[in-house]
Amino acid sequence: MIKRSISLIILLLIHGFVYSVDVNDALRYLENNALNIKIITRVVNEKGVTLWDTEMSRITISGKSIKVKLSGINLLVITDITPYIMTDSTILLVSQGEVWIGSSEFEEMKHYSTIKSIPVNSGESVLFFPLGIIKASDTEIYNIELEIQVNQHKRVPGN
């Protein structure tokens, strides 16, 4: 994360020299428009019990996507999440998902794709179900869900 920040600052400085853009204006823009996307990924059984979960957080800006990749035995899920700040200060959240799933290593993988968009307010959580319901057997049903929350990034004083 620090390497990305340093690379971004260097790129802004070079861009500022080449195109005569005020670097302070560019940094101020990034500071005022940064978004923090928090994603909680869960596997839930049919009783609503969470069997596995993980949490990640990424900082981006309006129009710049972040990628979430989940992989397991006979399963690959790739989701691109892109926030767009709208003129009324809501955030249009666009999620593009691709899923490859198979029941055995010898069976051909099935491919599914989806795209969803929803307007949200900063801090509001939404659920995205890239797979919907998966039947492991007649008695075992699982659901993979992504809980997505977008917040205006708050600058920590002194950083």
N, C-alpha and C positions, 0 to 999 in steps of 0.2 A: 504494500500500500504506500509506503514511504517512497519507493522507487518510482511508482506511478506519479505521485505528487511532485517529485523533483523533476521527472520527465515533462510533466505538464507545465511546470513553471519555466523550464528551459525553453520549451516550445513556444510559450507565450512571449518570452523575452525575444526570441529570434523573430517571431511573427511581428512583434512590436517594432523592432528595428527595421525590418524589411518593408512593412506596410505603414509605418508611422502611426501605429495605434498606441494609445496610452496604455502601458502595461498595468498601471494602477486601476484604470477603468475595467480592463479585462479581468483582473483579479477580483475587483469589487463585484463584477457581474457573476463570476463563478461563486463567490461567497454568498451572494444574495439569491442565487438560483439553484444551488446544489440541493439535491434530493437524496434522502436516505431510504433505501428500499430494504425492508426487513422481510425475510421469507422463512416461514416455519413449514417444514415438510413432515408429514405424518403418514404412517400406515395405521389404519383403524380397522378393527374387526366389526362384524355385524352387530355386536352389542354396544358399539361406540367406544370400546376400550382402545386406547392408543398403545400399539405394540412397539412402535419405533418412531422416533422423531429426531429432527436436527434443525438447527437454526443458523441462519447466515444473515449478514447485513452488508450491503454494498452502497457506495455513494456514486451518484451519477448526476447528469443534468437532463433537462427536458429534451426529449428526442433521442437520447443515447440509451441503448438497451443494455441489460445485463443478462447473462446466460446462467441457467440452472441446469445441471446435468446429474441425473440419477442413473446408476447402472447396477445391475444385479444379474443373477443367473437367468438367461433368456429374456432379459428386459433392459431396454434403454429408453430413457425419457430425456428429451432436451427441450427446454422452454426458454424463450427469449421474452423478457418483460421490459416494455418500453413505456415510461411515463411522459406525458405531454402536459405542460402547464397551460391551461386555457385562460382566456381573457378574464373570466369571472373568478379566477383563482382556484377553480376546481382542477383536478388532475384527471386526464383521460388515461386510463391504464389499459394498455394493449398487451395481451399475452398470446404468443404463438407457441403452440406445443406440437412436438412430434414424438410418437411412441412406436417402438419396435418391440414386439412381444411374440414369444413362441412357447410351446408347452414342452418341447424337448430340443436337444441339440441337433437332432436329425430332421426336425420339422422346419419348414420354411417360416421365417419370421414374418409376421403380419405387421403392416405399417398403417398407422392412423395419424392424422394431423388435424389440428384445430386452431382457430383464431377467435379470440373473444376480446371485446373491449367494453369498458364500463367507466363512467365518470365517478370519481370518489373525491371526498374531502381529505385534506391532510390529516393523517392519524387514523383514518377509517380503515378497518380490515375487510378484505374480501377473500372468498375461498375460490380456488381454481382446482378443478378435478380433471387433470390431464388423462386419466385412465377410466374414471367412473368406477364401476364395481367390477372386481375380479373374483371369479369363483375358482378357488384352489381345489375344491371338491364340492360334493353336494352339501356338506355341512360347514365348510369354511369359506366365508366371503370376506374379502378385504377391499379397502378403498384407499387409494393414494390421493392425498389432498395437499395443496399448497395454500397456506394462509399468507396473503401478501398485504403489507402495510407500507404506505408511502408517507414520509414526513418531510417537511422542510428541514434541511440539515442545519443544525445549530452549531455555530462556531464556538469552540472551547476557548475561553480567554487564555492568552499566553501561547497559543499554538499558531 
